[in-house]
Amino acid sequence: MKLFVYHTPELTPTDHLPECAIAVDVLRATTTIATALHAGAEAVQVFSDIQKLMDVSAQWPQDKRLRFGERGGAKVEGCDLGNSPLSCTPEVVKGKRIFMSTTNGTRALQRVEAAKTVLTGALINRQSVVNYITSHQPESIWIVGSGWEGKFSLEDTVCAGAIAHSLLTEFTLSSPVSEINDEAIAAVALYRQWQEQLVDLLQQASHGKRLLGLNGMEDIEYCAQLDSVYVLPIQKEPGVL
Ligand code: 3SL
């Protein structure tokens, strides 16, 4: 297994893709995707462009769709909801297709959508992602953080570290890691240092502070839970999980 962590989509190589890519946006897109699918959403379809989201979703029956739009942490006008995982209760999302566009998370997914297997990971569904990898044993794995507008983010890196830490413990027994980048080693070290205080770390992260300014403490506490849901968001067709 070759394991690489990239802090932002912009830092990934442009001349090849891995066998398996895991897009991560702990605050909050991939946490919301995991929560929505766990609550029974039919699928989540992601867009980087809001107008495209509006046009494509308009072709879907109104009672079977929900539009999730977020920019700068706030709900986009014209959408049904923003990007809070706490909105994704079974009463709201069950049986619905979610059309989603967010500032950074959807861009990370689009960067890797041509990989053979594309998953989304968050702290809440870390174990589901690890179980998939250990049973399928892809030859190369990228864990791609969304960051914030091209910059490093603590929350995505600690999640990458949580996934990598588990893989290094469980995977090496059957298939040794033949290559690992420095970012993956640093992400594991960050996770090992903060694994008991994930809520504190997320509050110190710059996007955590932004969300706190938007009354987002409950969201942060939810997003910081490790292995709290068992769900594997896996891409079925480009942009659809
Ligand atoms: O940047 C993103 O993709 C979002 O997840 C940001 S927010 O947490 O919804 O503000």
Boltz pocket constraint, residues with backbone or C-beta under 6 A from the ligand:
constraints:
  - pocket:
      binder: B
      contacts: [[A, 25], [A, 27], [A, 28], [A, 29], [A, 30], [A, 70], [A, 72], [A, 73], [A, 74], [A, 83], [A, 84], [A, 102], [A, 103], [A, 104], [A, 105], [A, 106], [A, 146], [A, 147]]
      max_distance: 6.0
